[in-house]
């Protein structure tokens, strides 16, 4: 939100808005006289977003894929919290997102750095591997959480979409995985790359992995893991 530097009366597009948390913060920053549009492909998440934003006239939601949606070039800020890593063709998607920006409009989003730098993802995957049959190598650029983790590739995609003044900064933090070790185990095995690997195997393998990951969280003082992200900014 700080990177976006939202100002009153700006028009904001929230890409991959999900269940509205980021949209609500942005809508509060721009004020009632402006307009915030959230776009997402998930019907259940948008239903929840509309419920949470009920009564706020400056919020609207569109069920669409931002990679193909026909945007009007009217937005002062294109904002996304972990919503731009899942496109089948990132270069084409960002080129389409660029069409939503007004002249001089800003882009601000956060995405994940490599798996190895994200303890919440790397730790469960390493624990899971001995409990599963041999796995093919993890594809770091496949659509998913870590598709934009390589900074050179990330810069190339954004620049290739005709954005300028591109900034890519590190952001580190801690993510709470659950109130209990059992919740943390379920959450950790539901995220990539562990979840993608487990999808190939049967219930017995999944149960064995869940037990091992849950047990590993007992060694932690809190049920959380280190996270490593990129903060990306640019101008249209």
N, C-alpha and C positions, 0 to 999 in steps of 0.2 A: 504494500500500500504506500509506503514511503517512496519507493522507487517510482511509482506511477505519478506521484506529486499531483494528485487530483485537486482541481480548483472548482469553486462554485460555478454552477451553470454549464459545466462541460458535458458533452455527450459521450457516454462510455459504453463500450461493448465488452462484456465478460464472456470469454471464449471457454467452453467447457465449464459452464457456471455451476453445474451440479445442483446441490440442494440449497443454494442461495446465500451461504454465509458470506462469501466475498462480495456478492452483489449488494447485500444489505449494507455492508461497510462503505462501499463505493457510493451507493445511493444517498447515504447520510452525508457523505462528503460533498457531493455535487448540489444537494439541496432539492427542494420540492419543485422548483421551477425548471429543472433540467430533466433529462431522460437517460435511464440506464437500460440496456437491452442485454439479456442473458441468452446464450445459445448453447444447446446441448442436444445430444442424440437420445438421451435416456428419458423415456416417458415417466417412469416412477420417480426419478429425481426431479424432473420438472413439475410433477404434480405436488411433490413436497415443497418445492420452491414457491409455487403459486400460493400454497396454503400459508407458508411462513410470511410471504410478502403481501398477504391480503390487506387491502385498504391503502396500500402505498401506490399512489397514482403515477409516480415517476419510475416505476419498475414494470418491464414487460419481458416475456419469455418466448423464445422461438424454438420449436423442436426441429432441428436441422443439423446437418453435418457442416461444420465451418469450412471444411475443405471444398465444398461445392455450393454453399448457400450464396444466393445472389444478393450481395450487400450493396447498400447505397454508400457513397463516399462522404459520410457525414460525421464520423466519430472522431472526437478529439483524443481519445485514449482507447487503445486496444489492450485489455487486461486479461491475464490468465494465471490461475494458480493450479499448476500441474494438469493443465488441460490440453496441451499441444503436442504431446509425445506419442499419440496413438494413431496418427494418420498413416494410411497405406503408402502415400507418396508425400513426404514432408515438404519437398520443394514445391510441388504443385499446390499443396494446402496453404503454405505461407504466402505464395503468390496471390491466392484468392483472398486470404485474410487482409493482405495489403490493400485490396480494393475497397475495404470498409473504412479506411482512414481518410479523414479530411486533409487537405493540404497542410503539411507541417504537423500532422497528428503524431502521437507518441505510441510506442509499443512497450509494454512492461510485463514480463512474465517470469515465473520461477519454474525450474525443471530440475530433475535429479542429475547429480554427477555420477561417475561409474559405480557399479555394484560394489566393488572392493572398498570404496570409501564410505559406503553406507552400511553400518553395522547391522541395522534392523533387517536388511535384506541379505547381506553376505553371511552372517552367522547362521541363520536357519538353513540356507542352501548348503553350506559346508557340513552341517550336522546331518542333513538329509541324504547327502550323496552315498555314504556307506550303506544306508538302508534301502537303496533303490538299485535296480539293475543299471548297467552302464548307460550313461546319458550322452547324447551328441553334444558337441561344444555349444555353449550359450552364445547366441547371436546378439551382439551388443547394439546392433542398429535395427533389429526387428521392431515393428510397431509395439509399443509397450512403455512401461515406466522409464526405461533407460535408453530410449532410442536417440535422445539428444544429449547423451552424456559426454561425448567427445567434443571438446570446445572448438576445435578446428572445423569439424563437420557442422557443428551448430552455427558458427559464424558464417560459413559458406552458404547454408540454407537461408539464413536471414538476409545476408547480402544479396543472394541470388533472387530474392523476392523484391529487390529494389528498395530496401530499407537502408538508411545511412546512419552515421554517428552511432555505430553499434558498440554497446558496452556489455561485457560479460564478467561478472564478479562472483567470487565465492561467498557462500553463506553456509555456516555450520550451525548445528543445533542438536537438540535431543527430542526424540519423538516418544511419547508415552504409548506403550503397546497394549496396555490393559490394566485393570485394577488388581488383577490376580495373575499368578503365573499361568493358570489355565487359560484365561482370556488372552494373555500375551502369546501363548503357543498357537492358539487358533488364529489370531491376527497375523502372526509371522508366517504361518504356513499358507495363508490366503493371499499373500503378496508375491509378486515376481521377484526373482526367477523361480522360487520354490513352488509356487502354485502352478506355474506353467509346466514344470517338470512332473509334479504329482498328477497332473491331469492325464498322463500317459499310463498310469498304473492303477491297480485295483485297490479296493477298500483296505485290504490287509496291509499293503505297503503304506498307504496314507495314514492309517492308524499308528503304525510303527514310527513313522516320521514325526507325527504329532506328539507322541509320547516322548521321543528323544528331544525335540525342540522345547517342549514344556519343561522337561527336567533341566535343560541348560539354563533356562531363565531363573532357576532356583539359586544359581551362583551369583546373580546380579543383586545389588542392594536395592534397586527399584526395577520395575518391569518396563524398561525403556531402552532405546538404542540410539547411538550416534547417527545423525543424518548429515548429508553433504549435498548441497544444491548449487545451481547456477542462478544468479539474478541477471536477467537479460533486459537491456533497454535499447531502443532504437527510435529513429524518426522516419516518417514517411516523406 
